[in-house]
Structures are given as C-alpha cells and as structure tokens.
Amino acid sequence: MTAPSDTRQYLGVGWKFPLQVTASGGLARARYEHRVEESIYLILATAPGERVMLPEFGCGIHDLVFAPNTPGTLGLVAQQVRSALVAWEPRIDVLEIVVESPTGEPNLLLIKVGYRIRANNALASLVYPFYLREGA
C-alpha cells in the first residue's frame, strides 16, 4: 500500500499557468490537484495545431467558434471536450460534461466538467467559459 503523499506526487508539481512570480522573485508553482485543474484548462484553451512540436494537442472546440448557438453545437462542444480530456489528461476519469448557454448571453457557453482524479479518487469539477462569435 502506498502512502498518501506518494499518490499525490503522481499528480505533479510544475509552473503555475499563467506564469506568475512569487514575492521572493521565483516562479510560482502549482501542486497536485491544482496542477491537474490547470492542465484541464490548458487543454481546453489550446486549439489543435497551436503547438508546433505537438500539433495534435488541444481541444477541437475552437473550430466551433463561429457556429450558431444550437443544441447541436452544444453537443459537439461536449463531445470535443470529452475526446480531448480522454486523450490528453491520463490522471483523470471524465465523469460528466455539461454545456449550457446562460439566458441573456447568446454567445457564451459554460462547459462544466466533472472528473475523478485516478490517483486518490478525489472528485472535482470546473467551469470553463467558451465564447461563440456567431457570423452575421
């Protein structure tokens, strides 16, 4: 049986995203569960093709930026998010993806991601805002 600190080590430690400087002048670091959350945001914020050395990395929702705000688009967004997280974040199990458009905000989609961290079975969720810019 592994100690709890060993399972948390698997989650990683790295630079905070976006980069931040600490009061002592060093680079701020993200640890463990917070690192996983930042990784999810990074995957969703990156369009495939943005990274020269890893062109497949990212989430295909950016191809839908000019799509109309319809139930079909919401379903495509959910499918793209699930596919990207399954492909690029091995530390989690995606439990739920809910895409909603708040009343009065026709260009805003709220992508709610529910996930479980595999190393310690911790449940977590986050909301990622995504903006549609419908062509007129």
DODOVO-619845 format. One line per field, with one value per residue (C-alpha): residue number from 0; x, y, z; residue in one letter. Coordinates in nm, 4 decimals, m for minus. Example, Ala and Ser with C-alpha at 12.3 -4.5 7.8 and 13.67 -1.06 7.14 Angstrom:
DODOVO-619845
seq: (0;1)
X: (1.2300;1.3670)
Y: (m0.4500;m0.1060)
Z: (0.7800;0.7140)
type: (A;S)
end
This chain:
DODOVO-619845
seq: (0;1;2;3;4;5;6;7;8;9;10;11;12;13;14;15;16;17;18;19;20;21;22;23;24;25;26;27;28;29;30;31;32;33;34;35;36;37;38;39;40;41;42;43;44;45;46;47;48;49;50;51;52;53;54;55;56;57;58;59;60;61;62;63;64;65;66;67;68;69;70;71;72;73;74;75;76;77;78;79;80;81;82;83;84;85;86;87;88;89;90;91;92;93;94;95;96;97;98;99;100;101;102;103;104;105;106;107;108;109;110;111;112;113;114;115;116;117;118;119;120;121;122;123;124;125;126;127;128;129;130;131;132;133;134;135)
X: (0.0000;0.1361;0.1374;m0.0994;0.1960;0.3128;m0.0208;m0.0234;0.3299;0.1943;m0.0294;0.2783;0.4302;0.5061;0.4912;0.1587;m0.0374;m0.0309;0.3240;0.3419;0.6301;0.6375;0.7168;1.0699;1.1238;1.0890;0.8360;0.5112;0.4369;0.1142;0.0950;m0.1058;m0.4818;m0.4410;m0.1886;m0.4453;m0.7056;m0.4624;m0.3827;m0.7515;m0.7814;m0.4703;m0.6085;m0.9402;m0.7719;m0.5380;m0.6541;m0.5043;m0.2179;m0.1118;0.1861;0.4471;0.6091;0.2779;0.0261;m0.2483;m0.2559;m0.5625;m0.9376;m1.1374;m1.3930;m1.2053;m1.3263;m1.6798;m1.6192;m1.8425;m2.1074;m2.4635;m2.5764;m2.7949;m2.8405;m2.6309;m2.3408;m2.3692;m2.3479;m2.0438;m1.8709;m1.9355;m1.8028;m1.4883;m1.4176;m1.4591;m1.2361;m0.9613;m0.9586;m0.9569;m0.6693;m0.4531;m0.5153;m0.4406;m0.4629;m0.8428;m1.1618;m1.4136;m1.7460;m1.9658;m1.9594;m2.2498;m2.2609;m2.5094;m2.5835;m2.6961;m3.0124;m2.9332;m2.5831;m2.6273;m2.2533;m2.1420;m2.1228;m2.0416;m1.8655;m1.8983;m1.6511;m1.6914;m1.3968;m1.2299;m0.8578;m0.7436;m0.4580;m0.6750;m1.0388;m1.0962;m1.3973;m1.3616;m1.5311;m1.4631;m1.6446;m1.4738;m1.6287;m1.6276;m1.7448;m1.9172;m1.8958;m2.1860;m2.1379;m2.3961)
Y: (0.0000;0.3428;0.6414;0.9298;1.1574;0.9081;0.9218;1.2997;1.3111;1.1406;1.4413;1.6546;1.9874;2.2496;2.6131;2.7860;2.8729;3.1503;3.2126;3.4093;3.5443;3.4912;3.7659;3.6263;3.6578;3.2913;3.1292;3.0269;2.6555;2.4584;2.1335;1.8141;1.8581;2.2226;2.1148;1.8754;2.1539;2.3858;2.1086;2.0735;2.4482;2.4360;2.1506;2.3308;2.6640;2.5203;2.4687;2.1732;2.2990;2.5759;2.3814;2.3226;2.0250;1.8661;1.9689;1.7263;1.8650;2.0647;2.0674;2.0995;2.3421;2.6286;2.5079;2.5851;2.9472;3.0717;2.8003;2.9003;2.8541;2.5469;2.2158;2.0516;2.2866;2.2238;1.8503;1.8932;2.1025;1.8341;1.5627;1.7628;1.8347;1.4706;1.3499;1.5999;1.5249;1.1485;1.1839;1.4350;1.4035;1.0492;1.1438;1.1802;0.9951;1.2267;1.1720;1.4415;1.7158;1.9627;2.2509;2.5303;2.8702;3.1137;3.3117;3.6526;3.5507;3.4028;3.3949;3.2374;2.8646;2.7341;2.3992;2.2140;1.9282;1.6741;1.4423;1.1995;1.2031;0.8450;0.8509;0.9291;0.9051;1.2707;1.4196;1.7650;1.9922;2.3124;2.5502;2.6698;2.9681;2.9467;3.2277;3.1809;3.4638;3.3994;3.5241;3.7730)
Z: (0.0000;m0.0940;0.1356;0.0533;m0.0264;m0.2904;m0.4741;m0.4640;m0.6054;m0.9154;m0.9734;m1.0267;m0.9455;m1.2086;m1.3015;m1.2430;m1.5506;m1.6473;m1.5288;m1.2052;m0.9988;m0.6217;m0.3706;m0.3402;m0.7171;m0.8103;m1.0382;m0.8682;m0.8749;m0.8857;m0.6907;m0.7045;m0.7571;m0.8564;m1.1210;m1.2700;m1.2818;m1.4592;m1.7054;m1.7931;m1.8532;m2.0713;m2.2825;m2.3337;m2.4131;m2.6778;m3.0349;m3.2221;m3.4368;m3.1967;m3.0668;m3.3326;m3.1602;m3.0609;m3.3293;m3.2197;m2.8634;m2.7590;m2.7933;m3.1144;m2.9684;m3.1291;m3.4701;m3.3478;m3.2556;m3.5408;m3.5019;m3.4107;m3.0519;m3.1113;m2.9277;m3.1999;m3.1306;m2.7560;m2.8226;m3.0475;m2.7810;m2.5181;m2.7498;m2.8344;m2.4676;m2.3657;m2.6512;m2.5692;m2.1961;m2.2510;m2.4968;m2.3106;m1.9362;m1.8165;m1.4471;m1.4563;m1.5429;m1.7089;m1.5327;m1.6811;m1.9420;m1.9371;m2.1836;m2.1155;m2.2616;m1.9903;m2.0571;m2.1973;m2.3102;m2.6596;m2.7316;m2.4031;m2.3351;m1.9896;m2.0098;m1.6795;m1.6400;m1.3613;m1.3128;m1.0736;m1.0068;m1.0546;m0.8022;m0.4996;m0.6233;m0.5382;m0.7166;m0.8675;m1.1162;m1.3012;m1.5338;m1.8497;m2.0333;m2.4126;m2.6381;m2.9712;m3.2178;m3.4486;m3.8011;m3.9146)
type: (M;T;A;P;S;D;T;R;Q;Y;L;G;V;G;W;K;F;P;L;Q;V;T;A;S;G;G;L;A;R;A;R;Y;E;H;R;V;E;E;S;I;Y;L;I;L;A;T;A;P;G;E;R;V;M;L;P;E;F;G;C;G;I;H;D;L;V;F;A;P;N;T;P;G;T;L;G;L;V;A;Q;Q;V;R;S;A;L;V;A;W;E;P;R;I;D;V;L;E;I;V;V;E;S;P;T;G;E;P;N;L;L;L;I;K;V;G;Y;R;I;R;A;N;N;A;L;A;S;L;V;Y;P;F;Y;L;R;E;G;A)
end
